[in-house]
Amino acid sequence: MLNEVRFGLRISAEEYLRYYRGQARDALVTATDGRKVRFPAAALRRHVTREGISGFFVLRYDNRGKFHSLEREA
């Protein structure tokens, strides 16, 4: 069974380039319930636009805390 956490994110394209270039391996966000959540920054790659990354997301992880998926909420 997968666990879920929701969060909002707004990152400019320039800021995301730091992640893309490997200067930051993990992303750290605050979930809507207040938890701090760390996950692989590479998971954001498919959500990047010219403006950067903006929206609400659902992160799924297993019972061991291992990352499973990241999807933008509609």
C-alpha positions as CSV (number, residue, x, y, z in Angstrom):
1,M,0.0,0.0,0.0
2,L,1.3,3.5,-0.9
3,N,1.1,6.5,1.4
4,E,0.5,10.0,0.0
5,V,1.4,13.5,0.9
6,R,0.2,16.7,-0.8
7,F,2.0,20.0,-1.2
8,G,2.1,23.1,-3.2
9,L,5.2,24.2,-5.1
10,R,6.4,27.2,-7.0
11,I,9.9,27.3,-8.4
12,S,11.2,29.5,-11.1
13,A,12.9,28.0,-14.1
14,E,16.3,29.5,-13.0
15,E,16.0,28.0,-9.5
16,Y,15.1,24.6,-10.9
17,L,18.2,24.6,-13.1
18,R,20.3,24.2,-9.8
19,Y,18.5,20.9,-9.2
20,Y,18.8,19.9,-12.8
21,R,22.6,20.6,-12.8
22,G,23.0,18.4,-9.8
23,Q,23.7,21.2,-7.3
24,A,20.8,19.9,-5.2
25,R,20.1,16.2,-5.1
26,D,16.9,16.4,-3.0
27,A,13.9,18.7,-2.9
28,L,12.5,19.6,0.5
29,V,8.9,20.8,0.7
30,T,6.3,21.5,3.4
31,A,3.2,19.4,3.0
32,T,-0.3,20.8,3.4
33,D,-0.4,19.1,6.8
34,G,2.8,20.7,8.0
35,R,5.2,17.8,7.5
36,K,8.6,18.4,6.0
37,V,9.1,16.0,3.0
38,R,12.4,15.3,1.2
39,F,12.4,13.5,-2.2
40,P,14.6,13.2,-5.3
41,A,14.8,16.5,-7.2
42,A,14.9,14.5,-10.4
43,A,11.2,13.6,-9.8
44,L,10.3,17.2,-10.7
45,R,11.9,17.1,-14.1
46,R,8.7,16.1,-16.0
47,H,6.8,19.0,-14.4
48,V,9.1,21.8,-15.6
49,T,7.8,24.4,-18.0
50,R,9.4,27.6,-19.3
51,E,8.1,29.4,-16.2
52,G,9.4,26.7,-13.9
53,I,7.3,24.5,-11.7
54,S,4.0,25.6,-10.1
55,G,1.0,23.7,-8.7
56,F,-0.2,21.2,-6.2
57,F,1.3,17.8,-6.2
58,V,0.7,14.3,-4.7
59,L,3.9,12.4,-3.7
60,R,3.5,8.7,-3.1
61,Y,5.9,6.5,-1.1
62,D,5.9,3.0,0.3
63,N,5.8,1.9,3.9
64,R,9.6,2.1,4.1
65,G,9.5,5.8,3.0
66,K,10.9,5.0,-0.5
67,F,9.8,7.4,-3.2
68,H,7.2,5.9,-5.6
69,S,5.7,8.7,-7.8
70,L,5.0,12.4,-8.0
71,E,1.9,13.7,-9.9
72,R,0.5,17.1,-10.4
73,E,-3.1,17.4,-9.1
74,A,-5.7,18.5,-11.6
